[in-house]
Amino acid sequence: MNASPPPIPPPAALEVDDLTVVYGGSVLALDGVSLRVPDGAVVALLGANGAGKSTLLRAISGTLSLHGGSVRRGTVAFDGVPSTGRSAADVVAAGIVHVPEGRRVFTALSVEENLRAGQLGPGRHGRGAYRESLEQVHSLFPVLAERRRQAAGLLSGGEQQMLALGRALMSRPRMLLLDEPSLGLAPQMVEQIAGIVRRIHEQGVGVLLVEQNAALALQLADEAYVLEVGRVGLSGTSEELSRSDEVRRLYLGERRDQDSDGRGSRDSDGEGGGGPEAAAGLVTAGPRTLSRWVG
């Protein structure tokens, strides 16, 4: 009896292949990074400060040059169309919108003016399209409708994050790049933002999520990658990474007790941590593999 063929992965809306990025012509920020975000999926990007997470989002969104960076090698493609080197406006027109860390709203403008700014650009004109987008944003963020004439600078941090997300959604994106959406927010507001990300995902919008709260990111995401000093260190499903001793220790604040023989705890499938797979830098978890790059 013939063995069943391996499952075919879902088509990737966003593909990053062997991406290497430098700042100032010499400072290496990303070194051969590859990842994929399937159409409509949520993928989390974890890593310590300085690992290159924000740099990766900038390279995808076409804003890298604004920060003095450049792509030395590799490609970014969306729906199979190369986007490496395209302007930020062209990337937005293709359906990718970046919400950078720190919210970056126009504080002197009203909430309504901020939202209108999110719809500016090629192919985004028309009263009908504007009203449709605005209704969608107000349904997700009723507080923005209530405070539409208020200056954005007078909103709370959580409300400004909602405004940043709402402004991004005004352009009807197919892929959102979210950089630290919960940073600096109170726990109650973090839960609200998480619920909004879930609702955005339910509407079929893909999300590449950079998030300091690793536990939250893994709850929201289908798959995840861990960046370590500009390289992909671990990748797999969120469930697999949640079971990884390394992720639990470094990013979830947990520590497993060692076995009495000192070799460490066993994986959930009963395999020990000192076998040939570990020596080769490969951690197995169920039917799939957590890939570990070691150099």
LOROZA-975360 format. One line per 2 residues: number of its first residue (from 1); their letters; for each residue x negated, y, z negated of N, C-alpha, C. Coordinates in steps of 0.02 Angstrom, whole numbers, plus 50000, padded with zeros to 5 digits. Atoms other than C-alpha are relative to their C-alpha. Layout:
<recs>
NUM> A> X/Y/Z/X/Y/Z/X/Y/Z | ...
</recs>
This chain:
<recs>
1> MN> 49958/49940/50000/50000/50000/50000/49956/50063/50000 | 50041/49940/49994/49927/50167/50052/50013/50048/49943
3> AS> 49993/49950/50054/49894/50296/49918/50034/50062/50027 | 49966/49938/49981/49999/50453/49920/49949/50054/50013
5> PP> 50047/49946/49988/49912/50604/49995/50003/50051/49943 | 49999/49950/50053/49861/50741/49873/50051/50054/50015
7> PI> 49951/49947/49988/49992/50877/49847/49970/50060/50035 | 50023/49940/49964/49977/51027/49962/50014/50061/49957
9> PP> 49988/49941/50042/49952/51188/49862/50045/50050/50036 | 49957/49951/49969/50078/51326/49891/49959/50053/50038
11> PA> 50038/49950/49962/50028/51459/50018/49980/50059/49955 | 50025/49944/50040/49923/51597/49942/50014/50065/50035
13> AL> 49990/49933/49972/49983/51774/49970/49935/50039/49997 | 50062/49963/50010/49818/51841/49902/49943/49950/49992
15> EV> 50058/50043/50004/49650/51757/49930/49937/50042/49997 | 50065/49968/50008/49481/51817/49869/49948/49946/50009
17> DD> 50049/50051/49984/49332/51723/49939/49929/50026/49994 | 50071/49987/50007/49152/51734/49879/49984/50075/49995
19> LT> 50006/49927/50003/49170/51918/49831/49942/50021/49954 | 50056/49972/50038/49012/52007/49775/50004/50076/50005
21> VV> 49991/49927/50004/49023/52189/49717/49942/50029/49961 | 50053/49964/50036/48888/52312/49666/50023/50072/49989
23> YG> 49991/49929/50013/48892/52486/49590/49934/50036/50010 | 50060/49962/49989/48769/52619/49642/49949/49966/50045
25> GS> 50045/50034/49954/48696/52502/49771/49958/49945/49970 | 50046/50049/50029/48607/52392/49644/50027/49963/49938
27> VL> 49975/50031/50061/48708/52353/49487/50053/49948/50018 | 49956/50054/49980/48790/52184/49513/50059/49994/49950
29> AL> 49941/50004/50042/48970/52179/49447/50039/49936/50010 | 49968/50064/49984/49045/52027/49535/49952/49960/50043
31> DG> 50049/50042/49965/48945/51880/49600/50035/49937/50026 | 49971/50059/49968/49033/51761/49720/50066/49978/49970
33> VS> 49935/50016/50031/49208/51770/49644/50050/49978/50054 | 49947/50025/49956/49344/51667/49728/50062/49984/49957
35> LR> 49937/50017/50033/49527/51654/49676/50057/50006/50050 | 49941/49996/49958/49700/51635/49749/50061/50012/49956
37> VP> 49937/49987/50033/49870/51701/49698/50056/49976/50047 | 49946/50023/49956/50012/51597/49774/50057/50050/50004
39> DG> 49945/49954/49988/50160/51691/49843/50051/49997/49942 | 49950/49996/50054/50273/51750/49700/49977/49973/49933
41> AV> 50024/50028/50063/50162/51677/49562/49971/50054/49955 | 50036/49957/50047/50090/51757/49406/49934/49965/49984
43> VA> 50067/50027/50014/49902/51729/49388/49965/50048/49951 | 50034/49960/50051/49807/51789/49234/49925/50000/50012
45> LL> 50073/49993/49995/49628/51851/49235/49975/50019/49931 | 50026/49990/50067/49541/51834/49067/49925/50012/50002
47> GA> 50071/49989/50004/49369/51885/49010/49984/50056/49951 | 50022/49949/50047/49270/51993/48890/49993/50068/50035
49> NG> 50013/49933/49971/49243/52180/48915/49936/49997/50041 | 50059/49999/49957/49123/52207/49059/49992/49938/50043
51> AG> 50005/50062/49960/49159/52038/49140/50013/50012/50074 | 49987/49984/49930/49218/52122/49301/50073/49997/50020
53> KS> 49929/50007/49985/49406/52108/49287/50028/50061/50036 | 49976/49939/49968/49446/52289/49328/49967/50011/50068
55> TL> 50036/49994/49936/49314/52288/49465/50034/49958/50053 | 49967/50043/49952/49402/52142/49548/50065/50031/50024
57> LR> 49938/49968/49979/49569/52233/49547/49987/50059/50045 | 50017/49943/49957/49487/52388/49621/49980/49977/50069
59> AI> 50022/50025/49935/49408/52285/49759/50060/49977/50042 | 49940/50022/49964/49578/52211/49803/50042/50059/50023
61> SG> 49955/49944/49986/49671/52377/49797/49971/50054/50044 | 50031/49950/49957/49547/52475/49901/49977/50063/49964
63> TL> 50020/49941/50040/49500/52594/49759/49928/49994/49975 | 50067/50012/50026/49326/52525/49727/49952/50058/50014
65> SL> 50047/49947/49981/49235/52664/49820/50010/50063/49957 | 49987/49942/50043/49318/52794/49707/49961/49996/49935
67> HG> 50038/50011/50062/49217/52719/49563/49927/49986/50015 | 50070/50009/49982/49052/52710/49657/49981/49928/50016
69> GS> 50015/50070/49985/49067/52525/49700/50007/49984/50073 | 49994/50022/49931/49051/52431/49863/49997/49923/50003
71> VR> 50001/50072/49990/49079/52254/49927/49938/49982/50040 | 50061/50021/49966/48914/52173/49972/50012/49938/50042
73> RG> 49987/50063/49964/48983/52004/50025/50069/49975/49980 | 49936/50031/50015/49147/51908/50035/50059/50037/50030
75> TV> 49940/49973/49969/49325/51943/50088/50059/49999/49952 | 49935/49999/50032/49497/51987/50022/50052/49996/50057
77> AF> 49948/50006/49948/49650/51934/50123/50068/49995/49967 | 49931/50002/50024/49836/51959/50098/50044/49975/50057
79> DG> 49960/50033/49948/49955/51846/50195/49957/49982/50061 | 50045/50020/49946/49804/51790/50296/49968/50056/50038
81> VP> 50028/49942/49966/49762/51966/50352/49944/50030/49958 | 50055/49971/50039/49590/52030/50297/50015/50072/49978
83> ST> 49989/49932/50025/49602/52184/50187/49937/50031/49971 | 50063/49974/50026/49420/52205/50135/49982/50064/50038
85> GR> 50021/49937/49969/49367/52385/50167/50057/50044/50021 | 49943/49958/49981/49543/52449/50201/50011/50053/49947
87> SA> 49986/49946/50047/49599/52612/50121/50054/49978/49950 | 49949/50016/50051/49707/52610/49964/50070/50010/50029
89> AD> 49934/49988/49969/49852/52682/50066/50020/49942/50044 | 49985/50057/49958/49840/52539/50190/50017/49938/49959
91> VV> 49987/50057/50044/49835/52411/50049/50071/50005/49971 | 49932/49990/50026/49993/52486/49973/50052/49986/50054
93> AA> 49953/50011/49945/50078/52486/50142/50008/49926/50016 | 49998/50072/49988/50035/52300/50157/50040/49964/49946
95> GI> 49959/50031/50052/50127/52267/49993/49965/49987/49934 | 50037/50009/50063/49993/52269/49856/49996/50067/49964
97> VH> 50002/49938/50039/50008/52399/49717/49963/49987/49935 | 50044/50005/50058/49882/52426/49577/50025/50047/49945
99> VP> 49984/49960/50059/49934/52485/49403/49937/49999/49956 | 50064/50002/50035/49766/52534/49326/50007/50005/49924
101> EG> 50002/49994/50073/49717/52526/49143/50009/50073/49980 | 49992/49932/50026/49770/52679/49043/50059/50037/50027
103> RR> 49936/49974/49976/49936/52708/49132/49993/50052/50055 | 50015/49951/49947/49873/52861/49230/50062/50033/50030
105> VF> 49942/49963/49974/50041/52948/49245/49982/50074/50009 | 50011/49928/49991/50051/53129/49303/50036/50036/49943
107> TA> 49969/49977/50063/50080/53206/49132/50037/50066/50008 | 49967/49936/49992/50130/53379/49195/50063/49996/50041
109> LS> 49940/50009/49959/50262/53310/49312/50055/49964/49959 | 49945/50034/50034/50433/53248/49259/49999/49925/50016
111> VE> 49993/50071/49988/50478/53065/49249/50025/49988/50071 | 49972/50008/49933/50581/53083/49408/49948/50015/50054
113> EN> 50051/49982/49951/50437/53167/49501/49946/49946/50004 | 50048/50055/50000/50318/53028/49448/50027/49941/50041
115> LR> 49970/50056/49962/50438/52898/49518/50003/50016/50074 | 49997/49981/49929/50459/52995/49679/49930/49994/50032
117> AG> 50069/50005/49974/50269/52999/49698/49984/49928/50019 | 50013/50070/49985/50270/52809/49696/50028/49977/50066
119> QL> 49970/50019/49937/50373/52806/49855/49970/50037/50059 | 50032/49963/49946/50263/52923/49955/49953/49953/50038
121> GP> 50047/50040/49960/50159/52850/50097/50033/49973/50062 | 49975/50027/49936/50176/52764/50266/50057/49951/49990
123> GR> 49945/50047/50001/50342/52678/50291/50043/50003/49938 | 49964/49997/50063/50412/52735/50123/50052/50055/49999
125> HG> 49954/49943/49999/50523/52878/50180/50072/49977/50008 | 49928/50015/49992/50712/52886/50185/50037/50003/49934
127> RG> 49962/49993/50061/50843/52933/50058/50030/49934/49976 | 49971/50063/50019/50924/52763/50064/49951/49954/49965
129> AY> 50052/50042/50031/50761/52672/50025/49981/50027/49932 | 50017/49970/50065/50722/52796/49886/50052/49984/49948
131> RE> 49947/50013/50049/50891/52775/49802/50002/49927/49980 | 50000/50072/50015/50883/52586/49815/49943/49982/49952
133> SL> 50057/50012/50044/50710/52583/49736/50012/50029/49931 | 49988/49967/50063/50762/52706/49602/50051/49962/49958
135> EQ> 49950/50039/50037/50914/52603/49554/49968/49937/49971 | 50034/50059/50025/50804/52449/49538/49957/50017/49939
137> VH> 50043/49980/50055/50681/52541/49426/50041/50018/49938 | 49957/49980/50057/50819/52615/49317/50033/49939/49968
139> SL> 49970/50060/50030/50895/52442/49295/49949/49964/49956 | 50052/50030/50041/50728/52380/49229/49981/50043/49940
141> FP> 50022/49952/50051/50689/52537/49128/50054/50053/49990 | 49947/49950/50011/50849/52625/49071/49975/50065/49968
143> VL> 50026/49940/50034/50746/52745/48964/49973/50050/50051 | 50025/49954/49949/50671/52819/49124/50056/50039/50032
145> AE> 49942/49963/49975/50844/52865/49184/50022/50052/49949 | 49980/49954/50053/50884/52945/49017/49953/50060/49996
147> RR> 50050/49947/50009/50724/53048/49019/49972/50023/50067 | 50025/49986/49933/50709/53081/49205/49975/50071/50009
149> RQ> 50022/49930/49993/50689/53270/49182/49946/50019/49949 | 50050/49986/50051/50566/53256/49037/49930/49993/50029
151> AA> 50069/50004/49977/50380/53286/49065/49971/49933/49979 | 50028/50067/50015/50287/53120/49074/49952/50002/49941
153> GL> 50047/49995/50056/50158/53184/48950/50032/49998/49932 | 49964/50000/50063/50291/53192/48815/50028/49931/49982
155> LS> 49976/50067/50014/50335/53007/48828/49952/49964/49953 | 50044/50042/50042/50269/52879/48704/49955/49958/50044
157> GG> 50045/50042/49961/50129/52762/48757/50037/49944/50035 | 49961/50053/49969/50252/52621/48788/50043/50025/50056
159> EQ> 49959/49972/49948/50366/52733/48889/49958/50021/50060 | 50045/49984/49945/50219/52794/48992/49980/49937/50039
161> QM> 50016/50062/49965/50175/52612/49029/50060/49978/50043 | 49941/50015/49960/50354/52584/49086/50003/50044/50062
163> LA> 50000/49955/49943/50339/52737/49197/49948/49980/50052 | 50052/50023/49954/50176/52672/49272/50024/49940/50039
165> LG> 49973/50059/49966/50260/52506/49311/50056/50020/50048 | 49945/49978/49958/50415/52593/49378/49975/50035/50062
167> RA> 50028/49964/49942/50312/52706/49490/49971/49951/50051 | 50027/50051/49955/50223/52553/49561/50056/49963/50037
169> LM> 49944/50038/49969/50390/52466/49595/50038/50042/50051 | 49964/49957/49953/50456/52617/49692/49979/49985/50072
171> SR> 50023/50016/49932/50353/52559/49843/50020/49930/50021 | 49975/50066/49984/50439/52388/49840/49943/49951/50015
173> PR> 50058/50043/49986/50277/52287/49823/50018/49926/50000 | 49996/50072/50004/50257/52101/49851/49949/49973/49951
175> ML> 50052/50021/50047/50104/52094/49738/49981/50058/49955 | 50020/49950/50048/50067/52191/49579/49934/49980/49968
177> LL> 50063/50009/50036/49892/52210/49506/50006/50038/49935 | 49988/49968/50065/49918/52246/49320/49937/49996/49958
179> DE> 50061/49997/50039/49767/52302/49220/50016/50021/49928 | 49989/49988/50072/49791/52288/49030/50065/50037/49986
181> PS> 49938/49964/50012/49976/52334/49023/50020/50007/49927 | 49981/49995/50072/49987/52303/48834/49950/50038/49959
183> LG> 50054/49967/50037/49830/52400/48787/50026/50059/49959 | 49983/49945/50044/49859/52513/48637/50073/50005/49980
185> LA> 49929/49997/50015/50044/52471/48619/50016/49962/49935 | 49976/50034/50059/50137/52421/48462/50027/49931/50018
187> PQ> 49977/50068/49985/50184/52235/48449/50070/49996/50030 | 49932/50002/49973/50368/52269/48480/50002/50023/50073
189> MV> 50002/49975/49932/50328/52368/48637/49965/49950/50046 | 50034/50052/49961/50209/52230/48695/50049/49948/50022
191> EQ> 49949/50050/49982/50354/52108/48690/50047/50027/50054 | 49957/49971/49948/50460/52228/48793/49965/49999/50068
193> IA> 50037/50000/49937/50324/52245/48925/49995/49929/50027 | 50004/50070/49978/50304/52055/48930/50067/49978/50032
195> GI> 49935/50016/49972/50491/52037/48959/50011/50031/50068 | 49993/49966/49935/50483/52163/49101/49958/49965/50053
197> VR> 50042/50038/49953/50339/52068/49183/50036/49937/50022 | 49962/50060/49982/50446/51911/49176/50056/50016/50049
199> RI> 49945/49981/49955/50592/52001/49258/49974/50018/50069 | 50030/49983/49936/50478/52070/49394/49982/49936/50038
201> HE> 50018/50064/49969/50415/51894/49426/50062/49964/50026 | 49937/50033/49979/50594/51828/49435/50028/50030/50064
203> QG> 49978/49968/49938/50626/51952/49576/49956/49982/50060 | 50042/50024/49945/50492/51865/49680/49937/50038/50012
205> VG> 50061/49961/49993/50350/51988/49654/49942/49961/49967 | 50059/50032/50028/50179/51909/49631/49963/50048/49954
207> VL> 50036/49959/50048/50070/51971/49488/49931/49971/49987 | 50067/50017/50024/49882/51967/49458/49990/50042/49937
209> LV> 49996/49967/50065/49873/52009/49273/49934/49997/49963 | 50056/49994/50047/49723/52070/49175/50028/50021/49933
211> EQ> 49967/49987/50064/49770/52064/48992/49953/49980/49942 | 50043/50013/50057/49669/52078/48830/50032/49949/49952
213> NA> 49964/50048/50042/49803/51977/48739/50004/49934/50038 | 50006/50061/49961/49751/51807/48805/50059/49954/49989
215> AL> 49943/50044/50014/49892/51713/48718/50061/50022/50040 | 49944/49973/49961/50021/51827/48799/49990/49987/50074
217> AL> 50014/50009/49929/49937/51816/48969/50013/49928/50021 | 49991/50070/49983/49938/51626/48966/50073/49979/49995
219> QL> 49928/50013/50003/50122/51626/48916/50034/50024/50063 | 49968/49970/49942/50166/51736/49064/49979/49968/50066
221> AD> 50030/50020/49937/50054/51658/49196/50013/49927/50017 | 49998/50069/49975/50068/51502/49303/49929/49971/50001
223> EA> 50069/50021/49997/49880/51492/49328/49957/50056/49971 | 50044/49950/50030/49729/51582/49255/49928/49987/50020
225> YV> 50072/50002/49989/49547/51620/49287/49965/50036/49943 | 50041/49966/50051/49411/51667/49162/49938/50026/50034
227> LE> 50060/49970/49973/49277/51788/49219/49947/50005/49945 | 50057/49995/50046/49107/51777/49134/49943/50035/50034
229> VG> 50054/49960/49973/48983/51914/49177/50001/49999/50077 | 49995/49992/49928/49048/51935/49354/50010/49936/50039
231> RV> 49989/50063/49965/49076/51751/49394/50061/49964/49970 | 49945/50040/50026/49224/51633/49379/49970/49944/49957
233> GL> 50026/50051/50045/49187/51526/49227/50047/49941/49993 | 49950/50052/50007/49349/51428/49210/50060/50018/50043
235> SG> 49937/49988/49965/49508/51407/49312/50044/49939/49993 | 49953/50055/50005/49664/51302/49305/50069/50027/49985
237> TS> 49934/49977/50021/49846/51307/49254/49994/50032/49931 | 50000/49968/50066/49889/51411/49102/50002/49948/49944
239> EE> 49997/50054/50049/49931/51251/49009/49932/49968/49989 | 50066/50030/50005/49761/51178/49048/49952/50046/49962
241> LS> 50045/49955/50035/49668/51333/48991/50019/50008/49927 | 49978/49995/50070/49773/51342/48832/49974/49941/49960
243> RS> 50026/50059/50035/49707/51167/48791/49924/49998/49999 | 50073/50000/49996/49526/51211/48831/49971/50025/49934
245> DE> 50033/49979/50062/49417/51218/48675/49966/50068/50007 | 50036/49938/49990/49315/51359/48750/50046/50060/50001
247> VR> 49952/49945/49998/49466/51468/48788/50031/50011/49931 | 49970/49994/50067/49543/51431/48618/49953/50035/49952
249> RL> 50049/49970/50046/49382/51480/48530/49984/50072/50017 | 50023/49934/49980/49334/51633/48632/50056/50051/50008
251> YL> 49948/49953/49981/49501/51708/48681/50064/49994/49959 | 49940/50009/50040/49636/51636/48567/49986/50001/49926
253> GE> 50017/49994/50071/49541/51651/48403/50009/49936/49961 | 49991/50064/50035/49556/51466/48363/49935/49961/50002
255> RR> 50060/50042/50002/49427/51336/48316/50021/49930/49978 | 49982/50069/50017/49449/51148/48319/49946/49970/49955
257> DQ> 50047/50035/50043/49370/51042/48184/49963/49947/50040 | 50038/50052/49967/49232/50927/48240/50021/49932/49973
259> DS> 49990/50068/50024/49253/50739/48231/49948/49984/49948 | 50046/50019/50054/49167/50652/48088/49931/49982/50026
261> DG> 50066/50017/49973/49027/50596/48206/49965/50060/50030 | 50032/49938/49979/48993/50778/48252/50002/50014/50074
263> RG> 50000/49991/49927/49030/50759/48437/50053/50048/50023 | 49947/49953/49980/49179/50878/48435/50065/49964/50010
265> SR> 49934/50027/49993/49364/50854/48459/50010/49970/50069 | 49985/50032/49937/49439/50749/48598/50054/50039/50036
267> DS> 49947/49970/49960/49546/50812/48740/50065/49964/49988 | 49934/50028/50012/49732/50778/48738/50009/49933/50035
269> DG> 49993/50064/49965/49707/50633/48860/49956/49946/49970 | 50039/50050/50036/49590/50546/48738/49928/49996/50021
271> EG> 50069/50002/49978/49427/50578/48831/49958/50043/49954 | 50044/49962/50043/49282/50635/48725/49967/50057/50035
273> GG> 50029/49940/49971/49189/50798/48751/49928/49991/50021 | 50071/50006/49985/49016/50722/48778/49986/49954/50058
275> GP> 50009/50046/49945/49042/50614/48933/49966/50032/50060 | 50033/49974/49940/48970/50634/49108/50035/50060/50030
277> EA> 49965/49942/49973/49108/50756/49157/49977/50064/49966 | 50023/49941/50036/49054/50876/49020/49930/50018/50020
279> AA> 50069/49987/49981/48871/50855/49067/49996/50033/50068 | 49999/49971/49932/48916/50900/49246/50035/50067/50002
281> GL> 49965/49936/50002/49012/51054/49189/50071/49996/50022 | 49932/50008/49978/49185/50984/49226/50042/49975/49942
283> VT> 49956/50019/50054/49325/50975/49099/50064/49975/50030 | 49939/50027/49972/49469/50861/49145/50058/50009/49953
285> AG> 49940/49991/50040/49645/50893/49086/50059/49975/50040 | 49944/50027/49965/49783/50779/49146/49981/49987/50073
287> PR> 50012/50016/49931/49801/50757/49334/49958/50051/50038 | 50039/49949/49966/49711/50920/49377/49934/50013/49964
289> TL> 50066/49989/50027/49538/50986/49343/49989/50073/49984 | 50023/49933/50017/49475/51138/49252/49930/50007/50028
291> SR> 50065/49993/49969/49330/51194/49360/49955/50045/49959 | 50046/49962/50041/49178/51256/49266/49937/50015/50040
293> WV> 50061/49980/49964/49043/51355/49359/49947/50016/49949 | 50051/49993/50052/48879/51351/49266/49938/50036/50024
295> G> 50060/49966/49982/48758/51452/49365/49998/50029/50068
</recs>
